[in-house]
């Protein structure tokens, strides 16, 4: 959630920043609802004080009548306050995070290429896409997956599984060098955990829910946001850094075109996540470090990619600033996202109450949280297939990956 104090003290600036993220969001309505709540809180507090003072005096017929009248009025105002607070919370929980100043205006068309790495491969033959290549190399089987789970699921063959494990090991080892501690969180979380992460109520229905009110995680970010929920950390503990390899589950409702077929968009996928908790002044350099950490994996694999700074309307709901890493897919003649790195500032921390004791005052202060994919494995597999393809349809794997595969089993 955003800081309502900014709406009260810097309304024009806050309205402009929210419009940069979501031009349709009713910011004026949020300001008015906040004003109504504060006005009612003042009235309720005044009536409570008046009623309390009255009870301290001598009991007379007049004081009893006044007390009854005050009690009735107080109850009415408390009811109004409760309704007003509920209306405010409804809108407040759906309000996106404020984008940073250097985030471009506009939607996806205004995303900016920050840098690129590698050379777009040129082939002396017509490049195949990953589905055509898979017919030859048998890394995965969509038909087997469909028999047991339906469409948009994948079954990895022994070779594909070995590649997935090798990629994961490369990522976890590299992430550890940057201070990210590996953890394994639960795959099922409560709705409260999803509220803390910013997934609810905005994205209700986008994830799978069980009959006992637990939900499958759409990303390990949800689980990791809740590790230190309702805690006050010591300043010396920051930054806190975690990395986690999990399956992620998303409904991905709706139809998709040829650009998202195969294993590019599926209901269950493997991903290594980066997650950090920092002091506010440290979150900007932390984001750059996390992007660099993910880039190192792509460079080790020799994959051509570009780093995109997302425009305000293309940033995720809880993000103040997002970079996407996009690999080149020759079979589709386009770039495809394999990582998204976001600085959520204090947006998640306010929901989850992740705080730390700051400086000599030891006053609890909201921390900043950040997350990044490092990386989404099915899409990375697609890039390896398409960039490494040979004329006969075979795939040349990077030596770094082949060495890791040889070391597994």
Secondary structure, DSSP 8 states (H G I E B T S, - for coil): ---HHHHHH-HHHHHHHHHHH-TTS-HHHHHHHHHHHHHHHHHHHHHHHHHHHHHHS---HHHHHHHHHHHHHHHHHHHHHHHHHHHHHHHHTT------TTS-SSSGGG-EEEEEES-----SS----HHHHHHHH-SEEHHHHHHHH-SS--EE-HHHHHHHHHHHHHHHHHHHHTT-EE----SEEEHHHHHHHT-TTTTTTSS-B-TTSEEE-SSHHHHHHTTTTTEEEEGGG-SEEEEEEEEEE----S---GGGTTTTS-SEEEEEEEEEEE-GGGHHHHHHHHHHHHHHHHHHTT--EEEEE--GGGS-TT-SEEEEEEEEETTTTEEEEEEEEEE-TTHHHHHHTEEEEETTTTEEEE-EEEEEEEEEHHHHHHHHHHHSB-TTS-B---HHHHHHHHHH-
